[in-house]
Amino acid sequence: MKDDVFVSVVLPVYNEEKRIDQVLLSLLEQRMHYGVLSQENIEIIIVDNNSTDDSVGKVEDFKARHPALDIHVIRETTQGVSSARKRGMDYASLRSKARDSRLGLHRKHYIVSADADCTVDPDWLQALVKTMVEQDGDLGTCNYYYDEAAFARRPHLFREIQKTLRCRDMSFSLFGGFPDGKGFAVERTMYDRVGGIEIFYQLQNGRFVEHLSDDWDFGIRVIAFGGKPVYARDSRVQINSRRVDTIREDVITGVAYGQDGIITMKDVRPEGNEPAYRDTTLEQSQQAWFYSIKDYVPKNLVLPILLNPHLLQESAPVRDFFTGPVADRLYRRVHEIKVESRMIDFRPIHSYKTPAFRLYFEFRHELFAALRRAVGEDIGHPPPLPSCFDGIKPEDFQRFVHYYCEDRESGEAHNYFANGGVF
């Protein structure tokens, strides 16, 4: 199998001189015992995104010390992780086609995205590629975790994080999941077929900035083109705890990745040696959980059935998860909303948001009941509704949910669902 597969790991880098050695070492120490890969058919593509520190120098030093690891350094001058990821993945695709043409080979080529502030487990790459090969996957997603020791002084916060990750593991196992820049892979011919990563823009303070959902929207495009998503549970990435260390208050209030529909990348590097570690109170923990689960449910339970409603009728595991009667109701409601909104499908960028929000509100009790059965009773019940629904009569609820989710002016719905997640 080794001779039939080649892998390019793309790593966007911006001012990561303090961590880049650790990240590269985790790539160097990947185990090869599954028989899928060897160091001879792996390359690392570093995309320097205008670093002003010694990140590139550290990479070059590492490359000189470890010549067995095939490292290439390229640049992307447009600032933003989306542009850097696209540059690296486009470069990997071009190199793959030129290399196979030169050698007269026709190998499966997987382009893998990694993150310079996360660390991959020793079996990360092998498990990811093995799953994609064995399940004939076009898109592969990884499993994520935080180091519990990093939250020794914050047990309340860690408990809520773990609940979200348990839900993620369940839904990704059920539906295959959606990619995240921290770790995913795509088969190269599928990458080319969908046109690669597409950069979208949004207005922020009167200027155009990258919309930081390129990985998520790329996954939707792959599924729209008939690609098969698969989940590699044993392919694990350790998320750097600084993502919540340095923006604790933003995590609690649900604006860790922006607000009013604007998704922004915040610099989560602590100033000084380390941030002030403070745990959340029980009330703050519940608030952080509410924002996290409100982001999770529309994206990971509702969106998969919007993209592929036939699963509600044809997939036994999906029907078991929702229960047959709820699956049938969801199936009918998806098609009613499609007809009502004059949509052909929900795959174009962000066309899924309004219907996903609507289905969350209409089926929130059934969705949380399914989560409690599958993940555990501690998942609890739906967070409180927005206060604007307090005076709405039950017979008018569905109609006003429509108005609320369609409101493009206030950003209320986006803020309620936390604009891109917390954990």
N, C-alpha and C positions, 0 to 999 in steps of 0.2 A: 504493500500500500504506500510505503514511503516514496517510491518512485513516481507515483501517480498524483501526488499532492504537493502544492507549494503554498506557503503562507507569507503574507506581508503584514507586519504589525505596524500600524500608523500611530505615532505618538506626537500630538501637538504639544509644543513647549513654549511657555512664556514665563521667564524669570523663576526658574525652578532649580537654581544652583544648589540649594540646601537639600533637595530631595532626589535629584536626578540620578545620582549614583545608586541609591537604594532601589529606585524603580528599574534601572538598567540591570542591576544585579539580580532582581527577581525574574527578569526576562532571561538572563544568562543561565540561571539555575533551574529552568523549566525541565521537568523530568520527561524522559522519552520512552517510558516503559510500555506504553500502549501499542507501540509499533506503528503509529500513524505518521510520526514526524521524526526528523533528526535535525541537528543544527545545519546540515547541508541544504535543507529545503525550507529554511526560515530566514527572512530578512527583516531588519528593523529600519523603519523610515522615520527619522526625527524631523519634524516640521518646526523650525524656529520662527516664532510669530513675533518678531521685533523685540527679542529679549534685550534688556539693558544691563543685565548682570553677566555672570560668567557661565551661564547655562551651556552654551555651545562649547566653550573651552573645556568644561567638565565632560561633555559627551566625547569630544575628541581625545581627551586623556583616557577615558574609559575604553574607547575604541582601540587606542594604542596598546593598552594593557591586556585587552582580550580580543585578539585578532580573529579568534574562532567565531565570534558573533558578528554577522554581516550587517554593519550599521551604515546607513546613508543619511546625510544631513542636507536638507533643502530648506528654502526660505519661503515664507508667505508674508508679503508686506501689508496686505489688508488686515487690520487688527480685528481679531475675533476668533474664538475657537472653531466656529462653524467654517469660516473660510480656510483656516489652517487644516481642519480635518478633510475638507473637500480637496484641497491641494495635495495632501498626502495620499488620499485614496485614488484620485485621478492619476497621480504619478505611479502608484503601484499597479494600476490597471495597464497603463502604457508599457511599463517595464515588463509586465507579465506577457503581453502579446508579443513584444519584440524578442524576449528571451525564448519563448516557445518556438517562434518562427525561426530564430537562429539555430536552435538545437533540434528542430524537427520534431518537437514533442506536442502532445495535447493533454496537458495535465489540468486537474481541478485546481483552481487557484482561489484561495480564500483571503479576502482583505479584512483585516481585523482592526478595530478601533480600540485604543487603550487611552488611559488618562494619566498625565504626568503627576497628579497628586494622589494617585491610588497605587496600591501594591497588589500584585497578582500572586495567587498561590502557586506552588510548584507544579500542580497538575492543570493549571488554568487553560493553557493553550491546547494541550493534548486532549483534555476532556471536551473542550468546545469543538474542536475539529472532528474528533471521533464521533460526537453526537450528530454533527451535520452530515458526515459521511454515511453513518449507519442509518439515519432517518431520511436521507436524501433531502436535507434542508437547504433552503436558499438563504435564510436569515437565521442566525443563531444568537441567542441572548444568554447572558451569564447570570450567576447567582451572586448576590452581594451580601456583605456583612460588615459590622463594625467590631473592633477589638473591645471586648467587654472591659478589659483592664483600663482602657482609656476613659471609661465612665465610672470608675470605682467611686468617685465622689459625687456621682450624679445618677443614682439608681432609679429615681422616678423617671427621668428623661429617657434612660436606656430602656426601661420597660415599655414605654410608648413606641420607641423606635423598633423594638423587637416585634411588637404587634403588627406594625406596618409591613415589616419584612416577611413575617409569616403569611400575611395576606398575599403579598407579592409572589411568594413561592407557590402558593396554592393556585393563583390565577394563571401564572405563567405555565405551570404544569398542565393546566386545563386547556389554555388557548395558544400557547407558544410564546406569548409576550411580545413586547415592543422594545426596540433597541434603545440603549442609553450610551452616551459617549464613554462612560466608565468601562465599558467592555461589550462589544458585539462583533459579529462577523457577517460578511455577505459573500456569496459566491460571485466571482468576477463577471461571468457572463450576465448574471442577473443585475449586477451593479451597472454594467454598460446598457443593458436593455431598458432600465428605467431612467437612464440619463444621469446616473450618479447622484451625489448629494446636490440638492438645490438650495441656494441661499435666498432666504426671504428677508424682507426688511419691514421695520415698524418705525413709527414716529416716536421720538422721545425728546421732550424739551425742544421741539421745533426742528429736529434734524433726523435723518434716516440712520438707524442703527440695525445691526443684524438681529433677526428674530431667532432667539436661541432655542429653537425646537427642531433644528435640522435633522437630528438623529431620529426623533419620534416621527416626524413627517416622512422621512425616508422609509421608515418601516411600513407606514401606511401605503406608500407608493409601491413597495415591493409586493405587499399583499394584494393591492389593486391589480397588479400585473400577473396575478396568479401564483406568486411566490409562496413557498411553504415556510412558516416560522416554526422554529424548534427551540426548546429550552434545555440548556445543559446545566442541570442542577449541580453537578460535581465540578463545574468550571467556576471557581470562586474568586471574587475580587474584594479585597479589604478596602473599604471606603475610609479616607482620611477623616478622622474625627473633627478636624478643624472646620469642616463644613457646618457643624453646629456649635463648635467651641466659640467661634468669634462672632456669630450672629444670633446669639441665644434669644434676644428679645424679638428679632425678626421671625425666628422659628415659632415662638409662642404666639405671635400675632398674625401669622400666616402670610407674611410678606417677604419671606426669605428669597424669593425669586421675582420680586416685583409686585406691582399692584395696578389696578385699573386696566387690566388686559395687557400691560406691557411686561414682558418677561426679560429680565436683565441678569447678567452675570456679575455677581459681586466678588470683589477680591477678599477671600476668606483667610488670607495669610495673616496671622496675628502680628501685631506690632510689639516688638520686644521678644523676650524668650518664650513666653506662653501666656495664653489668656487667663483671666480670672475664672477659675472653675467654680460655678455655682449651680446647684441642682435646682430644678423647677419645684415649686410647691405642688401639692396635689391638684389645686385649681388650675395652675398654669399647665401642668402635665395634661389634664383633660382638654384644655383649650388647644394645646399643640396637637394632641391626638385627633381632635375634631377636624382641624385644618388638614391634617395628613390623610385621614380616611375620606374626607370629602373630595380631596384631589384624586385619591386612589380609585374610588368606586366608579365614577363616570369613565375614567380612562381605561381601567383594566377589567371591569365586568360588563360595562355597557358598550363601549366602543367595539370590542371583538364581535358582538352580535349585530351591531350596526353594519359592520363591514361584511359579515358573513351570516345573515339571518338564518340560512339553511341549517346552521349548526343546532338551532333551537328545535328543529324537527328531526334531524338525521343523526346527531351525535348523542349516544347513550350517556356518556359522562356529563355532557352539558345539561341534558334533561334531568339527570339524577341530581346535579348540583342545584338547579333552580326548582326542581320538582316538575312533573309533567304539566299540571294545570298552569303553573306560572310561566313555564316555557311557551306554552300555547298562547297565553295572553300577551306575552312579550312579542312573540312573532307577529301576531295580528297588529299590535300597537306600532311596531316598527314600520310596517307597510302602510298603516293609516297616516303616520307622520310623513312618510315619504310622499304619499299622494297629496296630502294637505300642503306640503311645502314645495311641491312641484320638483322634487329632487329626483334625478336619475339614480344616483347613489350618494353615499356619504363619504366618498374617498378624497375629493379635492381638499386642499389644505383648509383646515379649520371648519369645513362645512359640517363636520360631525359635532361641533361643540354644542350648538343649541339643542339638537335632538338628544344628545347624551345627557345634557343637564335636565331636559324635560323628563326623560325616562327615569333619571335618578329620583326626581321629586315624586313622580307618579308611582314608582315601584320601590321606594326607599325601604319600606318595612319588609317587603319580600326579599330584597337584596341583602339586608342585614340579617334576616333570618337564615338565608343561605350561608352567609359568612359564619354565623355562629355555629351552624351545623358542621361546616367544613374545617373551620380554624379554631374555634373555641368560644365558650360563653363570654370570655373577657372582652370579646370584640364589642359586645354591648348592642345598643340600639342607635338609631339615626340621631345625629346632632340636631339641636333645635332648628326649626325653620326660620328664615328671615322674618323679622317682626312685621313686615308689610303684609304677611299672610294672616295676621292675628284676627282681622275682622272679616276675612273672606269665608263665605258660606261653603260648606262641603260640596254642594252641587256646582259651585262656581270655581272650585279649586283648580281643576285641570285647565280651564280657560285662562285664569290669571297666572298660572305657571307658564303658559305660553307667552303671555305679555312680559313676564319677568325675564325669561330666558332670551327673548328676542330683543330686549332693551340694549341697544348699542351705544347709547349716549352716556349713561351713568357708570357703566362698568360694575354695577352691583353684583351681577351674577358671577363675573370673573373673580371678584374679591371674595365672594362667599365660598367659592371652590378653591381659593388659595393660590391661583396663578402659578401653576407649575409644580406644586408639591412642597413638602417640608423635609421629609427624610429620604 
